[in-house]
Amino acid sequence: MTENRQPRTVADLVPLARAALGPHRRPVAVTRLRGGSKKGVYRLRLDDGGTAIAYVWSPDEDYWALPDADPRDPFSHASGLGLFTAAHDRLTATGVRTPRLLHVAPEAAAAVVEDMTGGSLEDALRRDPEAAGPALRELAESLRALHGCRSAAHGKVAVIDNGGVAYGDACAGVVAGRALSDIAETAVRDPRIAAARERLEDAVRSLADAVRPRTEHSLVHGELGPDHVLLDADGRPVLIDIETPAAVPVRDASEPRRRAVAAGRRGFSRCRTHASDRGVQPGAGAGAGDALTARHRFHGATASAS
């Protein structure tokens, strides 16, 4: 994040809104929404009474001020237009509802998506848990669909679906390495951790050694909580903050699935597709869907994480 953080104004976002929504719909007000510590999230209020959401990835919108992340590192900073569009495509292809993508502007590191007007699942559960039951059950179905989307490799969706390979031979080793790094960093700051460092490191290595190798991985959101589930106008759950989805190990694969993975099956498989969820909402600007309909990325990773 730059020191002098300046929220975007209506004038700043007019070109993006025009490209996404067409020349006859104009933003008259812009509100920066709470959250969004890695990107700017703005609600565009339009002159016809409609709304849309603009995402802006920029150093002056990122509170973390971290160096450029390598997406092959599963623990790297999960933020960026590329991670977002890859996750949107994968979730949509899996049949999981996420805000429809209206426009992508790579040169501006920005995107426009539909606005969700039904509030959050968190608020719905607090207000009336029984009334929120149908949305919660539909969310459970969505999570089952994610779990059914399998890959031979672990790592971020953007890496796997673009034919890349994440660092590390197995998730257990990656997690153990990160834990050991965290212990080392914390030991410098806290004498209690320094005194227990050897014992903690031995415990981490022992736990990692006990994990059986996995040859199959399942898709997860990565940062799912009731505040990351919005409701649309019909009360259906919609996942947001979607740059974090990744493939992580499943408990065990059946023998036929293990043989298929060992034979070199690439990419995500067993993902149901809802083609009707793809593309642009009516009224979007000309050409807004061109990058969307062509972006069915099913290029698999080249190595199994076993």
N, C-alpha and C positions, 0 to 999 in steps of 0.2 A: 504494500500500500504506500502511495506517495504521502508525504507529510500534509500537503494541502488537499484534502479530499473534497472534491466539488461534485455534488450530485448532478445528474443530467437534467437539463431543462427541456421544455417543450420544443424549443428551437433546435436543440441538439438531436432530438429523436424524430423530428419531422421527416427527414430523408428515409430513415428506417421504416417508419410507419407507412409512408407513401409506397415504398417498395413492397411491403407486406400486404397492405390493405387496398391499394389502388389510389389514384389521384383524387377521387371524389369523397374520400373519408379522411378527415383531418383531426389530429389530436388537439384538444383545447386545454387539457390539464394533464400533468404527470405527477404521480405519487411514488416515492421510493418506499417499497414495502420492507417491513422488519425482517430480520434475518439476512440472508445473503452475504455472509462474511467473506465468501470467495468470489462473488460476482454481484453486480448490481441487478436488482429485480424491480422493475418499474411497471406500474399499472398505467396504461394509456387510456384516458377518457376521450371519446371521440365526439365530433359535432353532431352525429346522428343518435347519440345516447348509448352507443355500444362501447365495449371495452376490449382490450387485449393486453397481453403481458409481454414486455421486452426484457430479454436477458442480455447483459453487457459484461463481457470478460475483458478486464483492463487492469493494469497495475494499480490505478487509483480507485478501483472498486474492490480490491483484495486486501483484507486486513492482515493476512498472514505474512506477507512480504517474504515469501520463500523463493529460492532460486528456481529456475525452470525445471520442472519435474520430468523424469523419465517414466513414461507410462508402463514400461516393462517391469518397473518395481511395483509390486502389488500394494506397498504402503506409501507410494508417492502421493503428492498433492493431487487430489481428485477434482480438478477443475479445468474447464476449457471447452471451447466449442466442439472440437473433435470428439472428446469423450461424451459430450451431451448428444450429438447427433447419432453416434454409434449406438449409445444406449437407447435412444428413442426408437431407432430402427429395430433393434433387437427386441425390446419390450413389445412394440407394436406387432412385430412378426410372431411373437409368442401369444398374442391375444390379450395382453395386459394393458389396461387403459392408462394412458398418460396424456397430458395436454397435447392436442394436435399441433403439429409444427406448421406454421403459416409461411415462414420465410427464414432463410439462412443468409447471412451477410458475412462471408469469410473475411473480406477486406476490413470490416469493422469489428470482427470478433463478436458478433451479436446475432440474436435470433428473436423471432416473434412467435408466440404461441397463443392458443386460445386462453381466455380467462375462465377460471372456475368460480362460479357464483354461489355455490352451496355451502361455503364455509369449510371447516376442517372436521375430520373424523374425531379429533381430540375434543373439539367443542361440542360435537353432537353427542359423544359418549358422556360428557360431563352434564349436558343439558337433560338428556333423556336416554339412558342406556338401552331401554327396551325398544324405543323407536329407531335407534341406531343399529339394531340387530341385523336387518337385511343388508346394510352396507358392510357390516363386519363379516357376515357370511360370504358376501361377494368378494371381499378382500381375501378371505381364506381360499376361495377358488383361484384367485389370481396368483396367490403364493404357491398353490399346488401346481399351477401352470409353469411358474418359474422353476420349481423343483424338477419338473419333468423335462426341462430344457437342459440337455446334457452335452458335455464336451470332454474330449480326452485330455485337454490341457487346462491348467489353472491360469488365472490372471484377469485383468480388466477386459471387458467386452470389446473395447476399441482395439486392443492388441490382438485378441483371438480372431475377431471378425475381419481384421485387415491382414491376416496371415502371419502375424508376429508370434513371438514366443516370450513369455514372461521369464524373469530371472528365477533361478532356483529349480532344482530337479523335483522337489515336492513341497507342498504347502507347509508340512510340519517343519521342514528345515528352514523355510523362509520365516515362519513365525518364531521359531527358536532363535534364529539369528537376530531378529528384531528385538526379542526379549533380552538377549545377552547384551545387545548394544544399549538398550534402555537401562539395564542394570549398571553397566559401565559408566554411562553418563550420569546416572543418579548418584552413584557412589562418590563422585567428585563433589557433589553438592550436599550430601547428607551423611554424616559420620555413622549413623545407624546402619545405613545400607552398605557403607564401606566395610563395617565390621562383619556383616553377614554376607558379603559379596560371594565368597567361595561357596558357601552353602546354597545360596540362591542359584548360582550358576550350575551347580551340580544337580539341583532339583529340576531346572529347565531342561538340561541335557537328558536326565532320566525320563522325564515325561515325553520328550521328543522321541527318544529311542523306543518307547512303548507303543508309538503310533504305527499301525500297520500300513504298508504302502497302499495307495489308492490309484486306481487306473481310470476312474470316472469322476467327473466333477459336475456340480449342479449350479444353476444360476441363482444368485441372491441379489437383493437390492443393495445391501452393504451399509445402509444408514436408515433403516426403516423404523419409524415411530409414528404415533398417531398424528404428530404435527407435520409429518411428511406424506400424509394421505388427505387430499382434499375431496370434496364432493361436488359433482356437477349439478346442473339444474334439476336432474331427475333423481338426485341422491345417490348416484353410483360412485364408488370410490375411484380416485385417480391418483396415481403415484407421482410425486414430484421429487426434486433434488436427485435427479437420476444419473448424475455423472459417476456415481459410485458402484453400479452393478458389476459383479465379477463372478467368475466360476470358481467354486470352492469344492473340496472333496465331499463326496457322498459317503455314507457309512460303509457300503459295500456294493459291488456290482455283481449281477448274476453271471453265471459262467458264460452264457452266450454273449452278454454284453462285454465281458472281459476279452473274449476272443475277437469280437468286432473291433474293440479299441486296439488290441495288440496287432490286428491286421492293418492298422493305419487309418481308421476312419477319422476324417478331419472335421474340425469346426463343431458347431452346435448341431445336435440332432434331436429328434423326437419333439420338435417345437411346433405346436399347432399355429396356423396362420389365420389372421382375420384381415383379409385384404381391404375390407371396407373401412377399417380404421386408419388407413394410410391416405396420404394426399392432403389437399388443401380444402379448407372450409369454403362454402360459397361466398363470393364477394372478395376473395383474395386477389391481389394484383396479378396481372398477366405474367406468366413465367414463374410464379412463386412455387409451383409444384414440380418444376423440372428437375431440381436436384433431389426431390423426395422420392419420386417414383422410380428413379434410376438407382437408388441407393439400397437395394436389397443385398446386404453384404453377408454372404455365407461362406467366405473363404476361411478355411480352418487353420488352426495353428499347426505347426509342423512337428511338434514333439509331444509325447504323452507325459503327463506329470504323474509318475508312479513311484 
